[in-house]
Structures are given as C-alpha cells and as structure tokens.
Amino acid sequence: MISPSVLSLLPFLAALSPSSHYATAQNENEYRAIVNAQLTNNHIIPFIGLGVGNAEHEDIPSMLSKSFGKPHLDYHLIDTARASENEELIATTLSEKFSTTQQQHVHVVTKVWYTHLGYDRTKLSVTESLADLEPDVFVHVLLHWPRCDDHVEWMNCQQEEDDLPDHVKDAGPSPLNEPDIFLDSWKALEELYLQYDEIASIGVSNFGVQDWRLLLENCNIVPHIHQGDIWSYFNKPSLRSILEEHRVMFQAYNVMHGIIANLENLKKVNDRLNEIATEIHVEKVSTLILAWMLQNKMGVVFMSTDENHIEENSPYVVGMVKQFEPEVSDELRDLIFLAVGGHDDISEIEGLKAAGVQVTFFNELEKDVKVYWVDGNEKLVHVDEVAAKGDTSLGSHPGHQFVVKENDESEALHTFEVTVDYGGYEEFFVEL
C-alpha cells in the first residue's frame, strides 16, 4: 500500500471560524491539501465521501460507478458499517471496476455495531470486516454507538441480541448489562490498529460528552475521528471543545437531511444562500454549504444515487470553490446554523455573531438523564445526556425550551426555557 503520510497536509482543527485560508489550488499538492485531512497519526483521509451504509444493495454498484474512478469528481472515500452487510459487495464492485492501483487510493470507513461491543466481539467484527474488504484499501474503523438503548425507538436491544448467530454469542458476553463496555471495545480497537497495516485510523461515532470524557480517562490512543450528526457540531460546544483540544477530525452525517432539506421551509435563509452562491459563481447551494464545511476542515459523508447530486457535491467540484473571504465565511456559518436549527429569521444572525446562548445543565440526581429540545412543531428532539452528578453544555437561542427526562417514555422531570439574550449564559439544575 502507498503510505498515506506522503503528502504534507495541514492538520485538522474543528472550529466554527476558519483558522487559515487557502487560495484557489494552483497545483496538485495544494489541491490535495484542500480535499484531504491529516489525522493526528499523520495518515490522511478525504474530507468528502459517499455514504452507502443505508443504500439498497442493488444501488451500490451503480453509486460507486457514478462516483469512483472519475478524475473530474475525485471520490476516494466510502462510508459504511458492518451492520449494513455490504462490505463484501463494496469490495467486489471495486475489484471488478477498478485496478489495484486505483483501489490503493480508496478509503473505507466502517463501524462496529453495538451488538458487537466488548473486547472479543469487537475483535470478531473488525476481523470479519477486514476479510470482506479489499486488502488494498485504507480502512478507518469506528465504534458505531457507545451502547444500545431501548429507549431509542428504532433500537431493539434484546431482540437484536437474541437474533445474533451463535458464533457471535460464543465470542463474548452480551454487552446489554454493561453500559460502559465500549471501553473494552476501544482496547480491542487499539490493539487491532497496531496489528493491521490496513487500518489507517480508529474512532467513534455518536458518542456524547460523558462518553468522551470516560474514554479519554481510559484510552491509550485518542480517537482520530468522531462521526456525528451535523446538529451536534453547532449545538454541543462541550463536545466541540473536546474534539478541538485533541485535534480529532469531525466527520458529519445527516447534512443533506439536516440542512438542505430544511431549506425548503426556510425561504429567507435559502434566498440568501442562493444570492451568495450567485455572487461567487457557485452553481448549487449544496455545493456552497459543503465548500464551507471543507474550508473549515470538517469531514462530511452523504448518500445519493442521483448522478447530478453526486457530481455537484463531489470532492473536485467542492474543492475547486474559491476560498471564501472571512466575512462571507462568517455569514455562511450563521446561515447554516440557522438552517440546522430550522430558523428563518435573518435578523438572528447578529445574535449568532455574539456566539448565541450557552446553557449548561447540572444533573444533581443520582441517575442519568436525557435532555430534549422542543422544536418548532412541539416535538421533543433528543440532544444530549447528562450523567448522574454530571453536567453538559449546549448552544441555544433565546426562547428555546428544553425538557429533561429519565428516558424517552418517562414523564418530564423538568422543563426549562432560555431567558437570556444572545451572548448570554444560563444554568439549569436538574434536582428533586
């Protein structure tokens, strides 16, 4: 395999405001430094990738054919998961359509499902993934979730455990009774990372602040990548601070649904984004948004079977967008923040420039609790968890409401409303 550290790249720093600015790429090395991230272990990973984890199996060969092996698109990153049961299909498609040399530049992010948490089960999951994937690709392995939680509507913890094949059950005990068993999984990942050359990096996905703090207290290797919902990037300053401090790459999913789809109902924000795109000669708003993420060193994976969408959001098209002037980048940050939160009041941008409102929840109880944001449709959106006697901070807006509950099905323990103005700070105490 070609060493991924051959290029001299800028280190990743997750931040809401850009810390450095590129000119339009003048040569191959400059372009590569724009579209690739350098991880803390000096390996590289493309910033933009195609997600196939939730794709129908029959669509995957076509998706890869439309995107990979095309210099005018320049895709080199595939995002999937062991639970998606498509790693072998990915490898077969790559081997049928691309040469060994082409495959040596492909990166695959895969993940260990929560049924396989625990030292021995995680080792089994990863070795099975490596066996299914082509040996010539760079593999980035993440823990998909810190644990299974029956209070999450689509998680069926005991049923999924019961349905596991015998060889998985025989590999190690059920993780259901050990909420922090991901620590054993991380130990397994650390060992596998040192053992297998094809594993370029290891990381986590969907981990909260408390999970990160516990992991940092117990790990020998700090995760190289954190994959999370785009909402968490803007609204969990405590999480973002941890990633910044340890120079962990933030890789966002749910960008198309979490931002682009929201714009259909946000006329003012959408109109202004289109105006900016026209002013700087960018054809599509989605390209504009991904360019802002790229220029702020944020990774993104998205799923699409549409050839036009695959092209307009490709690494090459996004990477060739001219570097934004600082004031344009700041305005895009604010507009994207509004879109993520479902807000269409442009006047709120001035408030966002004052860093919004930061709220901290202090849990005085002897049990863990969950924090929910009340959205514009009066629906509860789970945004964070607070360990017993712990705390967490979130970014918010004046007037936002939050509900604290023990779990999705329990009654509300407390309801809080943000009463301070932009630039303010407010503390909420969860107590009897």
C-alpha positions as CSV (number, residue, x, y, z in Angstrom):
1,M,0.0,0.0,0.0
2,I,1.1,3.6,-0.6
3,S,1.9,5.3,2.7
4,P,-0.9,7.8,3.4
5,S,1.6,10.2,5.1
6,V,3.5,11.1,1.9
7,L,1.7,14.4,1.4
8,S,2.4,17.4,3.6
9,L,-1.0,18.5,4.7
10,L,-2.5,21.0,7.1
11,P,-3.6,19.5,10.5
12,F,-7.3,19.2,11.2
13,L,-8.8,21.7,13.6
14,A,-12.6,21.7,14.1
15,A,-13.8,25.2,14.7
16,L,-16.7,27.4,13.7
17,S,-14.5,30.1,12.3
18,P,-11.7,29.2,9.9
19,S,-8.2,29.4,11.4
20,S,-6.5,29.6,8.0
21,H,-7.4,30.4,4.4
22,Y,-6.4,28.8,1.1
23,A,-6.2,30.4,-2.2
24,T,-7.7,28.5,-5.2
25,A,-5.5,25.5,-5.7
26,Q,-2.6,26.2,-8.1
27,N,-1.1,22.7,-8.3
28,E,-1.8,19.1,-7.3
29,N,-0.2,19.3,-3.9
30,E,-2.3,22.4,-2.9
31,Y,-5.5,20.8,-4.2
32,R,-4.7,17.6,-2.2
33,A,-4.1,19.7,0.9
34,I,-7.6,21.2,0.5
35,V,-9.6,18.0,0.0
36,N,-7.7,15.7,2.4
37,A,-7.4,15.9,6.2
38,Q,-4.3,14.9,8.0
39,L,-5.2,13.0,11.2
40,T,-3.2,13.1,14.4
41,N,-1.4,9.9,13.4
42,N,-0.3,11.6,10.1
43,H,-2.5,9.4,8.0
44,I,-4.8,11.2,5.6
45,I,-8.5,10.8,4.9
46,P,-10.6,12.6,2.3
47,F,-12.9,15.2,3.7
48,I,-15.8,14.3,1.4
49,G,-17.1,10.8,1.0
50,L,-20.1,8.8,-0.4
51,G,-22.2,7.1,2.2
52,V,-23.6,3.7,1.2
53,G,-24.5,2.3,4.7
54,N,-28.2,2.9,4.2
55,A,-28.3,2.3,0.5
56,E,-30.1,-0.6,-1.1
57,H,-27.7,-3.3,-2.1
58,E,-28.7,-3.2,-5.7
59,D,-27.9,0.5,-5.9
60,I,-24.4,0.3,-4.6
61,P,-22.6,-0.9,-7.8
62,S,-24.2,2.0,-9.7
63,M,-23.4,4.5,-7.0
64,L,-19.7,3.6,-7.0
65,S,-19.6,3.5,-10.8
66,K,-21.0,7.0,-10.9
67,S,-18.5,8.4,-8.4
68,F,-15.3,6.5,-8.2
69,G,-12.5,6.3,-10.9
70,K,-13.6,9.7,-12.4
71,P,-10.9,12.4,-12.2
72,H,-13.5,15.2,-12.6
73,L,-15.2,14.0,-9.4
74,D,-12.3,12.6,-7.4
75,Y,-14.1,10.5,-4.9
76,H,-11.8,8.3,-2.7
77,L,-13.9,7.8,0.5
78,I,-16.8,5.3,1.1
79,D,-18.7,5.3,4.4
80,T,-20.5,2.1,5.5
81,A,-20.9,-0.1,8.6
82,R,-20.6,-3.7,9.5
83,A,-24.3,-3.8,10.3
84,S,-25.1,-2.7,6.7
85,E,-23.9,-6.1,5.5
86,N,-22.4,-4.6,2.3
87,E,-18.6,-4.6,2.8
88,E,-18.1,-7.6,0.6
89,L,-20.3,-6.1,-2.1
90,I,-18.2,-2.9,-1.9
91,A,-15.0,-4.9,-2.3
92,T,-16.4,-6.9,-5.2
93,T,-17.6,-3.8,-7.0
94,L,-14.2,-2.1,-6.6
95,S,-12.3,-5.2,-7.8
96,E,-14.5,-5.6,-10.8
97,K,-14.4,-2.0,-11.9
98,F,-11.0,-0.6,-10.8
99,S,-7.4,-1.6,-11.0
100,T,-5.3,-2.5,-7.9
101,T,-3.6,0.9,-8.3
102,Q,-6.9,2.7,-8.2
103,Q,-8.0,0.8,-5.2
104,Q,-4.9,1.8,-3.3
105,H,-6.2,5.3,-3.1
106,V,-9.7,4.3,-1.7
107,H,-10.6,4.8,1.9
108,V,-13.4,2.9,3.6
109,V,-15.0,4.0,6.9
110,T,-16.7,1.1,8.6
111,K,-18.2,0.7,12.1
112,V,-18.7,-1.9,14.8
113,W,-22.4,-2.2,15.7
114,Y,-23.5,-2.1,19.3
115,T,-24.3,-5.8,19.3
116,H,-20.6,-6.4,18.9
117,L,-19.4,-4.2,21.8
118,G,-17.0,-5.9,24.2
119,Y,-13.4,-6.9,23.7
120,D,-13.8,-10.2,21.9
121,R,-16.9,-9.3,19.9
122,T,-15.3,-6.2,18.6
123,K,-12.2,-8.1,17.5
124,L,-14.5,-10.5,15.7
125,S,-16.4,-7.7,14.0
126,V,-13.3,-5.9,12.8
127,T,-11.5,-9.1,11.5
128,E,-14.7,-10.0,9.6
129,S,-14.8,-6.5,8.1
130,L,-11.2,-6.7,7.0
131,A,-11.8,-10.1,5.5
132,D,-14.7,-8.8,3.4
133,L,-13.0,-5.6,2.3
134,E,-10.2,-5.4,-0.3
135,P,-6.7,-5.6,1.2
136,D,-5.6,-2.7,-0.9
137,V,-7.9,0.0,0.6
138,F,-7.3,2.1,3.7
139,V,-9.8,1.2,6.4
140,H,-11.0,3.5,9.2
141,V,-12.8,1.7,12.0
142,L,-15.2,3.4,14.3
143,L,-17.4,2.3,17.2
144,H,-20.9,3.0,15.8
145,W,-22.6,3.7,19.1
146,P,-21.4,3.6,22.7
147,R,-24.2,1.3,23.7
148,C,-27.7,0.0,22.7
149,D,-30.5,1.9,24.3
150,D,-34.1,0.5,24.3
151,H,-35.5,4.0,24.8
152,V,-34.4,4.9,21.3
153,E,-37.4,4.0,19.2
154,W,-35.6,2.0,16.5
155,M,-33.2,0.1,18.8
156,N,-34.4,-3.3,19.8
157,C,-31.6,-4.4,22.1
158,Q,-32.7,-7.8,23.4
159,Q,-34.2,-8.9,20.1
160,E,-31.1,-8.0,18.2
161,E,-29.0,-9.9,20.8
162,D,-31.3,-12.9,20.5
163,D,-31.1,-12.9,16.7
164,L,-27.3,-12.9,16.6
165,P,-25.6,-16.0,15.1
166,D,-24.1,-18.5,17.6
167,H,-20.5,-17.7,16.6
168,V,-21.0,-14.1,17.8
169,K,-22.6,-15.1,21.1
170,D,-19.8,-17.6,21.6
171,A,-17.2,-14.9,21.0
172,G,-18.1,-12.9,24.1
173,P,-20.8,-12.0,26.6
174,S,-23.8,-9.8,25.8
175,P,-23.0,-6.1,26.2
176,L,-26.5,-5.2,27.3
177,N,-25.8,-5.3,31.0
178,E,-22.6,-3.2,30.9
179,P,-23.3,0.4,29.8
180,D,-19.6,1.3,29.5
181,I,-18.4,-1.9,27.8
182,F,-17.3,0.3,24.9
183,L,-14.1,0.8,26.9
184,D,-13.3,-2.9,26.3
185,S,-14.1,-2.4,22.6
186,W,-11.8,0.5,22.5
187,K,-9.0,-1.6,23.9
188,A,-9.6,-4.1,21.2
189,L,-9.5,-1.4,18.5
190,E,-6.2,0.0,19.9
191,E,-4.7,-3.5,19.5
192,L,-6.1,-4.1,16.1
193,Y,-4.9,-0.7,14.9
194,L,-1.4,-1.6,15.9
195,Q,-1.7,-5.1,14.4
196,Y,-3.1,-4.4,10.9
197,D,-1.4,-2.1,8.5
198,E,-4.6,-1.6,6.5
199,I,-6.3,0.0,9.5
200,A,-5.4,3.7,8.9
201,S,-7.3,5.1,11.9
202,I,-9.8,4.3,14.6
203,G,-12.5,6.5,16.0
204,V,-16.0,6.7,17.4
205,S,-19.5,7.7,16.2
206,N,-22.5,9.1,18.1
207,F,-20.6,9.5,21.4
208,G,-21.7,12.1,23.8
209,V,-19.6,14.3,26.1
210,Q,-19.8,11.9,29.1
211,D,-18.8,9.0,26.8
212,W,-15.8,11.0,25.5
213,R,-14.7,12.0,29.0
214,L,-14.8,8.4,30.2
215,L,-12.9,7.2,27.1
216,L,-10.2,9.8,27.5
217,E,-9.6,8.7,31.1
218,N,-9.1,5.1,30.0
219,C,-7.6,5.1,26.4
220,N,-4.0,4.7,25.3
221,I,-4.8,6.1,21.8
222,V,-7.1,9.0,21.4
223,P,-9.7,8.5,18.7
224,H,-8.6,10.0,15.3
225,I,-12.2,10.6,14.0
226,H,-15.5,11.5,15.6
227,Q,-18.5,10.9,13.3
228,G,-21.7,12.7,14.4
229,D,-24.9,14.4,13.3
230,I,-24.3,17.9,11.9
231,W,-26.6,19.3,14.7
232,S,-24.2,18.3,17.4
233,Y,-21.4,20.3,15.7
234,F,-23.2,23.6,16.1
235,N,-25.1,22.9,19.3
236,K,-22.7,21.0,21.6
237,P,-19.9,23.3,22.5
238,S,-18.6,20.9,25.2
239,L,-18.2,18.2,22.6
240,R,-16.6,20.5,20.1
241,S,-14.1,21.7,22.7
242,I,-13.0,18.1,23.4
243,L,-12.5,17.5,19.6
244,E,-10.6,20.7,19.2
245,E,-8.4,20.1,22.2
246,H,-7.4,16.6,21.0
247,R,-7.4,17.6,17.3
248,V,-10.0,14.9,16.4
249,M,-11.5,15.1,13.0
250,F,-15.2,15.8,13.0
251,Q,-17.0,13.9,10.2
252,A,-20.6,15.0,9.7
253,Y,-23.5,12.9,8.5
254,N,-27.2,13.9,8.0
255,V,-26.0,17.0,6.2
256,M,-28.5,16.7,3.3
257,H,-31.4,16.0,5.6
258,G,-30.3,18.2,8.4
259,I,-29.5,21.3,6.3
260,I,-30.5,21.0,2.6
261,A,-34.0,19.5,3.3
262,N,-34.7,22.2,5.9
263,L,-34.1,24.9,3.4
264,E,-37.4,24.1,1.6
265,N,-39.2,25.7,4.6
266,L,-36.7,28.5,5.2
267,K,-37.3,31.0,2.4
268,K,-35.2,33.9,3.8
269,V,-32.2,31.7,4.6
270,N,-32.5,29.8,1.3
271,D,-32.8,33.0,-0.7
272,R,-29.7,34.5,0.9
273,L,-27.7,31.3,0.3
274,N,-28.7,31.4,-3.3
275,E,-27.7,35.1,-3.5
276,I,-24.2,34.3,-2.1
277,A,-23.8,31.3,-4.5
278,T,-24.6,33.6,-7.5
279,E,-22.3,36.3,-6.3
280,I,-19.3,33.9,-6.1
281,H,-20.3,31.8,-9.1
282,V,-21.2,28.6,-7.3
283,E,-24.0,26.8,-9.1
284,K,-25.7,24.9,-6.3
285,V,-26.4,25.8,-2.6
286,S,-25.4,22.3,-1.6
287,T,-22.0,22.8,-3.2
288,L,-21.7,26.1,-1.3
289,I,-22.5,24.5,2.0
290,L,-20.1,21.6,1.5
291,A,-17.4,24.1,0.4
292,W,-17.9,26.0,3.7
293,M,-17.5,22.7,5.6
294,L,-14.5,21.7,3.6
295,Q,-12.8,25.1,4.1
296,N,-13.4,24.8,7.8
297,K,-11.8,21.3,7.9
298,M,-15.0,19.4,8.6
299,G,-15.5,16.0,7.0
300,V,-18.8,15.0,5.5
301,V,-20.3,11.8,4.2
302,F,-23.6,11.8,2.3
303,M,-25.7,9.3,0.4
304,S,-27.1,9.9,-3.1
305,T,-28.0,7.7,-6.1
306,D,-28.6,10.8,-8.3
307,E,-25.8,11.4,-10.7
308,N,-26.2,15.1,-10.7
309,H,-26.1,15.3,-6.9
310,I,-23.0,13.1,-6.8
311,E,-21.3,15.4,-9.3
312,E,-22.2,18.8,-7.7
313,N,-21.2,17.6,-4.2
314,S,-18.0,15.8,-5.4
315,P,-14.6,16.5,-3.8
316,Y,-13.3,18.0,-7.0
317,V,-16.3,20.4,-7.6
318,V,-16.4,21.4,-3.9
319,G,-12.6,21.6,-3.6
320,M,-12.3,24.0,-6.5
321,V,-14.6,26.6,-5.0
322,K,-12.5,29.7,-4.4
323,Q,-11.6,30.3,-0.8
324,F,-14.2,32.4,0.9
325,E,-13.4,35.9,2.2
326,P,-13.6,35.9,6.0
327,E,-16.9,37.9,6.1
328,V,-18.5,35.6,3.6
329,S,-17.4,32.5,5.6
330,D,-18.8,34.1,8.8
331,E,-22.2,34.8,7.1
332,L,-22.3,31.2,5.7
333,R,-21.6,29.9,9.2
334,D,-24.5,31.8,10.6
335,L,-26.9,30.9,7.8
336,I,-26.0,27.2,8.1
337,F,-26.5,27.5,11.9
338,L,-30.0,28.9,11.3
339,A,-30.8,26.2,8.8
340,V,-29.7,23.4,11.1
341,G,-32.0,24.8,13.9
342,G,-34.9,25.4,11.5
343,H,-34.8,29.2,11.9
344,D,-35.7,31.6,9.1
345,D,-35.2,34.9,10.8
346,I,-32.1,36.5,9.2
347,S,-32.1,39.1,12.0
348,E,-30.9,36.4,14.3
349,I,-27.6,36.4,12.6
350,E,-26.4,39.3,14.6
351,G,-27.2,37.4,17.7
352,L,-25.3,34.4,16.4
353,K,-22.3,36.5,15.8
354,A,-22.3,37.1,19.6
355,A,-21.9,33.3,20.0
356,G,-25.6,32.6,20.6
357,V,-26.6,31.5,24.1
358,Q,-24.7,28.8,26.0
359,V,-26.7,26.8,28.5
360,T,-25.3,24.3,31.0
361,F,-27.4,21.5,32.6
362,F,-26.2,20.3,36.0
363,N,-27.6,17.0,37.0
364,E,-28.0,16.8,40.8
365,L,-29.7,13.5,40.7
366,E,-28.2,10.0,41.4
367,K,-29.3,8.8,38.0
368,D,-28.5,9.7,34.3
369,V,-31.0,11.9,32.5
370,K,-31.7,12.9,28.9
371,V,-32.1,16.4,27.5
372,Y,-34.6,17.1,24.8
373,W,-35.1,20.3,22.7
374,V,-38.7,21.3,21.9
375,D,-38.7,22.0,18.2
376,G,-41.0,24.4,16.3
377,N,-43.6,21.6,15.9
378,E,-43.6,21.0,19.7
379,K,-41.8,17.7,19.1
380,L,-39.1,16.5,21.5
381,V,-35.7,16.1,19.9
382,H,-33.1,14.2,22.0
383,V,-29.9,16.4,22.1
384,D,-27.8,15.1,24.9
385,E,-27.4,13.0,28.0
386,V,-26.1,14.1,31.5
387,A,-24.6,11.5,33.8
388,A,-25.5,11.4,37.4
389,K,-23.9,14.3,39.2
390,G,-22.5,15.4,35.8
391,D,-23.0,18.4,33.5
392,T,-23.2,19.3,29.8
393,S,-23.3,22.5,27.8
394,L,-25.3,23.2,24.6
395,G,-25.5,26.1,22.2
396,S,-29.0,27.6,22.0
397,H,-31.2,30.6,21.3
398,P,-33.3,32.9,23.4
399,G,-36.8,31.4,23.9
400,H,-35.7,27.8,23.3
401,Q,-37.3,25.2,25.5
402,F,-35.8,22.0,26.9
403,V,-37.3,19.1,28.6
404,V,-35.3,16.7,30.9
405,K,-36.5,13.2,31.3
406,E,-35.1,9.9,32.5
407,N,-35.8,8.3,29.2
408,D,-38.0,8.7,26.1
409,E,-41.0,7.1,27.7
410,S,-40.9,8.7,31.1
411,E,-42.6,11.8,32.4
412,A,-40.8,15.1,32.2
413,L,-38.6,15.8,35.3
414,H,-38.1,19.4,34.4
415,T,-38.9,21.9,31.7
416,F,-36.5,24.9,31.1
417,E,-36.7,27.9,28.9
418,V,-33.8,30.1,27.8
419,T,-34.4,33.5,29.2
420,V,-31.1,35.3,28.4
421,D,-30.4,37.2,25.2
422,Y,-27.8,36.4,22.6
423,G,-24.3,36.4,24.0
424,G,-25.6,35.3,27.4
425,Y,-25.1,32.2,29.6
426,E,-27.7,30.3,31.6
427,E,-27.5,27.4,34.0
428,F,-30.2,24.8,34.6
429,F,-30.2,22.5,37.6
430,V,-31.9,19.1,37.4
431,E,-32.9,18.3,41.0
432,L,-35.7,16.8,43.1
